[in-house]
Each structure stands twice: as C-alpha cells, then as structure tokens.
Amino acid sequence: MKTTFTALTITLFAFASQAAVRHRPASPVALTTADFVTNPFPLQGETIQFTDRSSGSPSSWSWSFGDGTTSTLQNPTHAYAMDGTFTVELCVNGARGAACTRHDVVVRLDLTGTWKGRTNGSVEITFVILQQGMNITGTGEYKQLNRSGKGPLTGTVAGRDLTFTNEYPIESNCTGVANGILTVNGGMMSGDYESDDCGVLEHGTLTLVKQ
C-alpha cells in the first residue's frame, strides 16, 4: 500500500505541474509608442536631423513639420526658412498598433555674418558675428573721426533679441565697453546701447544692417 500511495502522489504532482505550465499567462506584447529627437538649438536655414525613437517595431512613419511640409521617411531632415516655434507631429504604424506624438521645435535666428551701421552719435560700428545655438561670439569695431578700436564681441540670442557686450581697446591703456539689446527685423537690428568709452559715458541707439 505504501508503494501505491507514493506512485499516486508523484502522478498527481506531475499532472499539477503540467496544468500550471499550460495555464501560465503569456507575456504582454509591447504596444507601439511614438517618439523622436532632434539636434539641439536649431537655427533658421540649418538642416535639422529628426531621429525616430519609437518602440514596438513600427513599419511606417508620417511626419508633419509644422510649416506645411511632411515626410514619410523614418529619419528625415528638414530646414525651416523662418525662425519661430513649430509643432512637429510624428505618427507611426505597425503590427503592434499605431501611435502619435508631438514636440515643439524652437528655431532661432542665425545672425552669423557681418553687420554694419552707426549710432545716433555718428559712431561707425561693425559687428562680425559667429552664432552657435543661443550664443554669439565675434568682433566689434568702433570708428569715430580719428579714433578707432576693435575687440571681442559676446552675447546671447533670445527670440529676436540680441543682448551683446563689446570691448574695444582704444589706446594702450584704455578699453571701451559697450552693451545693449538689439531687436532683429529681417536684415536689420536696432535698439538701445550704452558705453563707457574710456571714462566718457554714452547712451543712445544703434542700427546695424547685414552685409
């Protein structure tokens, strides 16, 4: 009788184990999700890379760049003719479903180049600007009658406003410093500035035109 009980116990255990395997819930299949990234701080006219980061193995992509243009590539490129904030939408579709996502892309002005003009006090100013993202570097040159100076230009761009600082050595022991905020409108920028020209304080307006 003891042997029969042991055999019955083993048989019941094996049956229970097989039943547990047959009724084990299947792992859930990951659904499709949509996502993408772009290069940071894109500039007006710059070629922007849009990189698909969607999951769920999508097989088709539909992009809307917010300026009336579209693409069906997985990883398209696009350049904006104007600055501003554009809402980009990506919709993906595949065997595991469909999904869409939207991200705002802020496209900034590209001020790179040579800008020339003058102050309301007839001081000739030349800015040579190199822009990288929100920051600018370059040189600023000051000319008035027989006095002139040229030195480093730095600043930041926020929307259509350029906040700048320009140091311009005039003499071996004298350096002028000018700063201000200029608003860009097309190929022109203008606004208020103030300077300490080797002890001579000045406040006025400055207008520059892109060459």
Contacts in CASP RR format, 6 or more apart in sequence:
PFRMAT RR
TARGET T0000
AUTHOR 0000-0000-0000
METHOD contacts of the structure
MODEL  1
MKTTFTALTITLFAFASQAAVRHRPASPVALTTADFVTNPFPLQGETIQF
TDRSSGSPSSWSWSFGDGTTSTLQNPTHAYAMDGTFTVELCVNGARGAAC
TRHDVVVRLDLTGTWKGRTNGSVEITFVILQQGMNITGTGEYKQLNRSGK
GPLTGTVAGRDLTFTNEYPIESNCTGVANGILTVNGGMMSGDYESDDCGV
LEHGTLTLVKQ
29 96 0 8 1.000
30 55 0 8 1.000
30 56 0 8 1.000
30 96 0 8 1.000
31 56 0 8 1.000
31 96 0 8 1.000
31 97 0 8 1.000
31 99 0 8 1.000
32 54 0 8 1.000
32 55 0 8 1.000
32 56 0 8 1.000
32 57 0 8 1.000
32 58 0 8 1.000
32 92 0 8 1.000
32 93 0 8 1.000
32 94 0 8 1.000
32 96 0 8 1.000
32 97 0 8 1.000
32 98 0 8 1.000
32 99 0 8 1.000
33 54 0 8 1.000
33 55 0 8 1.000
33 56 0 8 1.000
33 99 0 8 1.000
33 101 0 8 1.000
34 54 0 8 1.000
34 58 0 8 1.000
34 90 0 8 1.000
34 91 0 8 1.000
34 92 0 8 1.000
34 99 0 8 1.000
34 100 0 8 1.000
34 101 0 8 1.000
35 52 0 8 1.000
35 53 0 8 1.000
35 54 0 8 1.000
35 55 0 8 1.000
35 90 0 8 1.000
35 101 0 8 1.000
36 50 0 8 1.000
36 51 0 8 1.000
36 52 0 8 1.000
36 53 0 8 1.000
36 54 0 8 1.000
36 88 0 8 1.000
36 90 0 8 1.000
36 101 0 8 1.000
36 103 0 8 1.000
37 50 0 8 1.000
37 51 0 8 1.000
37 53 0 8 1.000
38 48 0 8 1.000
38 49 0 8 1.000
38 50 0 8 1.000
38 51 0 8 1.000
38 88 0 8 1.000
38 103 0 8 1.000
38 105 0 8 1.000
39 48 0 8 1.000
39 49 0 8 1.000
40 133 0 8 1.000
41 108 0 8 1.000
41 133 0 8 1.000
41 134 0 8 1.000
42 48 0 8 1.000
42 80 0 8 1.000
42 105 0 8 1.000
42 106 0 8 1.000
42 107 0 8 1.000
42 108 0 8 1.000
43 107 0 8 1.000
43 108 0 8 1.000
43 109 0 8 1.000
43 110 0 8 1.000
43 131 0 8 1.000
43 133 0 8 1.000
44 80 0 8 1.000
44 81 0 8 1.000
44 82 0 8 1.000
44 83 0 8 1.000
44 107 0 8 1.000
44 108 0 8 1.000
44 109 0 8 1.000
44 110 0 8 1.000
45 79 0 8 1.000
45 80 0 8 1.000
45 81 0 8 1.000
45 110 0 8 1.000
46 79 0 8 1.000
46 110 0 8 1.000
47 77 0 8 1.000
47 78 0 8 1.000
47 79 0 8 1.000
48 77 0 8 1.000
48 78 0 8 1.000
48 79 0 8 1.000
48 80 0 8 1.000
48 105 0 8 1.000
49 75 0 8 1.000
49 77 0 8 1.000
50 63 0 8 1.000
50 75 0 8 1.000
50 76 0 8 1.000
50 77 0 8 1.000
50 78 0 8 1.000
50 88 0 8 1.000
50 90 0 8 1.000
51 75 0 8 1.000
52 58 0 8 1.000
52 61 0 8 1.000
52 74 0 8 1.000
52 75 0 8 1.000
52 90 0 8 1.000
52 92 0 8 1.000
54 61 0 8 1.000
54 90 0 8 1.000
54 92 0 8 1.000
54 99 0 8 1.000
56 94 0 8 1.000
56 96 0 8 1.000
57 94 0 8 1.000
57 95 0 8 1.000
57 96 0 8 1.000
58 92 0 8 1.000
58 93 0 8 1.000
58 94 0 8 1.000
59 93 0 8 1.000
59 94 0 8 1.000
59 95 0 8 1.000
60 72 0 8 1.000
60 92 0 8 1.000
60 93 0 8 1.000
60 94 0 8 1.000
61 71 0 8 1.000
61 72 0 8 1.000
61 73 0 8 1.000
61 74 0 8 1.000
61 90 0 8 1.000
61 91 0 8 1.000
61 92 0 8 1.000
62 70 0 8 1.000
62 72 0 8 1.000
62 90 0 8 1.000
62 91 0 8 1.000
62 92 0 8 1.000
62 93 0 8 1.000
63 70 0 8 1.000
63 71 0 8 1.000
63 72 0 8 1.000
63 73 0 8 1.000
63 76 0 8 1.000
63 88 0 8 1.000
63 89 0 8 1.000
63 90 0 8 1.000
64 70 0 8 1.000
64 88 0 8 1.000
64 89 0 8 1.000
65 71 0 8 1.000
65 78 0 8 1.000
65 80 0 8 1.000
65 86 0 8 1.000
65 88 0 8 1.000
66 86 0 8 1.000
66 87 0 8 1.000
66 88 0 8 1.000
66 89 0 8 1.000
67 80 0 8 1.000
67 81 0 8 1.000
67 82 0 8 1.000
67 86 0 8 1.000
69 78 0 8 1.000
71 78 0 8 1.000
80 86 0 8 1.000
80 107 0 8 1.000
82 107 0 8 1.000
83 107 0 8 1.000
83 108 0 8 1.000
83 109 0 8 1.000
83 159 0 8 1.000
83 160 0 8 1.000
84 106 0 8 1.000
84 107 0 8 1.000
84 108 0 8 1.000
84 159 0 8 1.000
85 104 0 8 1.000
85 105 0 8 1.000
85 106 0 8 1.000
85 107 0 8 1.000
86 104 0 8 1.000
86 105 0 8 1.000
86 107 0 8 1.000
87 102 0 8 1.000
87 103 0 8 1.000
87 104 0 8 1.000
87 105 0 8 1.000
88 102 0 8 1.000
88 103 0 8 1.000
88 104 0 8 1.000
88 105 0 8 1.000
89 100 0 8 1.000
89 101 0 8 1.000
89 102 0 8 1.000
90 100 0 8 1.000
90 101 0 8 1.000
90 102 0 8 1.000
91 98 0 8 1.000
91 99 0 8 1.000
91 100 0 8 1.000
92 98 0 8 1.000
92 99 0 8 1.000
92 100 0 8 1.000
108 133 0 8 1.000
108 134 0 8 1.000
108 157 0 8 1.000
108 159 0 8 1.000
109 157 0 8 1.000
109 159 0 8 1.000
109 160 0 8 1.000
109 184 0 8 1.000
110 131 0 8 1.000
111 129 0 8 1.000
111 131 0 8 1.000
111 136 0 8 1.000
111 157 0 8 1.000
111 162 0 8 1.000
111 184 0 8 1.000
111 189 0 8 1.000
112 129 0 8 1.000
112 130 0 8 1.000
112 131 0 8 1.000
113 128 0 8 1.000
113 129 0 8 1.000
113 130 0 8 1.000
113 210 0 8 1.000
113 211 0 8 1.000
114 126 0 8 1.000
114 127 0 8 1.000
114 128 0 8 1.000
114 129 0 8 1.000
114 210 0 8 1.000
114 211 0 8 1.000
115 126 0 8 1.000
115 127 0 8 1.000
115 128 0 8 1.000
115 129 0 8 1.000
115 189 0 8 1.000
115 208 0 8 1.000
115 209 0 8 1.000
115 210 0 8 1.000
115 211 0 8 1.000
116 124 0 8 1.000
116 125 0 8 1.000
116 126 0 8 1.000
116 127 0 8 1.000
116 208 0 8 1.000
116 209 0 8 1.000
116 211 0 8 1.000
117 124 0 8 1.000
117 125 0 8 1.000
117 126 0 8 1.000
117 206 0 8 1.000
117 207 0 8 1.000
117 208 0 8 1.000
117 209 0 8 1.000
118 124 0 8 1.000
118 125 0 8 1.000
118 206 0 8 1.000
118 207 0 8 1.000
119 125 0 8 1.000
119 193 0 8 1.000
119 202 0 8 1.000
119 204 0 8 1.000
119 205 0 8 1.000
119 206 0 8 1.000
120 204 0 8 1.000
120 205 0 8 1.000
120 206 0 8 1.000
121 204 0 8 1.000
122 144 0 8 1.000
123 142 0 8 1.000
123 143 0 8 1.000
123 144 0 8 1.000
124 142 0 8 1.000
124 143 0 8 1.000
124 144 0 8 1.000
125 140 0 8 1.000
125 141 0 8 1.000
125 142 0 8 1.000
125 143 0 8 1.000
125 206 0 8 1.000
125 208 0 8 1.000
126 140 0 8 1.000
126 141 0 8 1.000
126 143 0 8 1.000
127 138 0 8 1.000
127 139 0 8 1.000
127 140 0 8 1.000
127 141 0 8 1.000
127 153 0 8 1.000
127 164 0 8 1.000
127 166 0 8 1.000
127 208 0 8 1.000
128 138 0 8 1.000
128 139 0 8 1.000
128 140 0 8 1.000
128 141 0 8 1.000
128 153 0 8 1.000
129 136 0 8 1.000
129 137 0 8 1.000
129 138 0 8 1.000
129 153 0 8 1.000
130 136 0 8 1.000
130 137 0 8 1.000
130 138 0 8 1.000
131 157 0 8 1.000
133 157 0 8 1.000
134 156 0 8 1.000
134 157 0 8 1.000
134 158 0 8 1.000
135 154 0 8 1.000
135 155 0 8 1.000
135 156 0 8 1.000
135 157 0 8 1.000
136 153 0 8 1.000
136 154 0 8 1.000
136 155 0 8 1.000
136 156 0 8 1.000
136 157 0 8 1.000
136 162 0 8 1.000
136 164 0 8 1.000
137 152 0 8 1.000
137 153 0 8 1.000
137 154 0 8 1.000
137 155 0 8 1.000
138 152 0 8 1.000
138 153 0 8 1.000
138 154 0 8 1.000
139 150 0 8 1.000
139 151 0 8 1.000
139 152 0 8 1.000
139 153 0 8 1.000
140 150 0 8 1.000
140 151 0 8 1.000
140 152 0 8 1.000
140 153 0 8 1.000
140 166 0 8 1.000
140 168 0 8 1.000
141 148 0 8 1.000
141 149 0 8 1.000
141 150 0 8 1.000
141 151 0 8 1.000
141 168 0 8 1.000
142 148 0 8 1.000
142 149 0 8 1.000
142 150 0 8 1.000
142 166 0 8 1.000
142 168 0 8 1.000
142 170 0 8 1.000
142 176 0 8 1.000
142 178 0 8 1.000
143 149 0 8 1.000
147 170 0 8 1.000
148 170 0 8 1.000
149 168 0 8 1.000
149 169 0 8 1.000
149 170 0 8 1.000
150 168 0 8 1.000
150 169 0 8 1.000
151 166 0 8 1.000
151 167 0 8 1.000
151 168 0 8 1.000
151 169 0 8 1.000
152 166 0 8 1.000
152 167 0 8 1.000
153 164 0 8 1.000
153 165 0 8 1.000
153 166 0 8 1.000
154 164 0 8 1.000
154 165 0 8 1.000
155 162 0 8 1.000
155 163 0 8 1.000
155 164 0 8 1.000
155 165 0 8 1.000
156 162 0 8 1.000
156 163 0 8 1.000
157 163 0 8 1.000
160 183 0 8 1.000
160 184 0 8 1.000
160 185 0 8 1.000
161 181 0 8 1.000
161 182 0 8 1.000
161 183 0 8 1.000
161 184 0 8 1.000
162 181 0 8 1.000
162 182 0 8 1.000
162 183 0 8 1.000
162 184 0 8 1.000
162 189 0 8 1.000
163 179 0 8 1.000
163 180 0 8 1.000
163 181 0 8 1.000
164 178 0 8 1.000
164 179 0 8 1.000
164 180 0 8 1.000
164 181 0 8 1.000
164 182 0 8 1.000
165 177 0 8 1.000
165 178 0 8 1.000
165 179 0 8 1.000
165 180 0 8 1.000
166 177 0 8 1.000
166 178 0 8 1.000
166 179 0 8 1.000
167 175 0 8 1.000
167 176 0 8 1.000
167 177 0 8 1.000
168 175 0 8 1.000
168 176 0 8 1.000
168 177 0 8 1.000
168 178 0 8 1.000
169 175 0 8 1.000
169 176 0 8 1.000
170 176 0 8 1.000
170 197 0 8 1.000
170 198 0 8 1.000
171 198 0 8 1.000
174 198 0 8 1.000
175 198 0 8 1.000
176 195 0 8 1.000
176 196 0 8 1.000
176 197 0 8 1.000
176 198 0 8 1.000
177 195 0 8 1.000
177 196 0 8 1.000
178 193 0 8 1.000
178 194 0 8 1.000
178 195 0 8 1.000
178 196 0 8 1.000
178 197 0 8 1.000
179 193 0 8 1.000
179 194 0 8 1.000
179 195 0 8 1.000
180 191 0 8 1.000
180 192 0 8 1.000
180 193 0 8 1.000
180 194 0 8 1.000
180 206 0 8 1.000
181 191 0 8 1.000
181 192 0 8 1.000
182 189 0 8 1.000
182 190 0 8 1.000
182 191 0 8 1.000
182 193 0 8 1.000
182 206 0 8 1.000
182 208 0 8 1.000
183 189 0 8 1.000
183 190 0 8 1.000
183 191 0 8 1.000
187 209 0 8 1.000
187 210 0 8 1.000
188 207 0 8 1.000
188 208 0 8 1.000
188 209 0 8 1.000
188 210 0 8 1.000
189 207 0 8 1.000
189 208 0 8 1.000
190 205 0 8 1.000
190 206 0 8 1.000
190 207 0 8 1.000
190 208 0 8 1.000
191 205 0 8 1.000
191 206 0 8 1.000
191 207 0 8 1.000
192 203 0 8 1.000
192 204 0 8 1.000
192 205 0 8 1.000
192 206 0 8 1.000
193 203 0 8 1.000
193 204 0 8 1.000
193 205 0 8 1.000
193 206 0 8 1.000
194 201 0 8 1.000
194 202 0 8 1.000
194 203 0 8 1.000
194 204 0 8 1.000
195 201 0 8 1.000
195 202 0 8 1.000
195 203 0 8 1.000
END
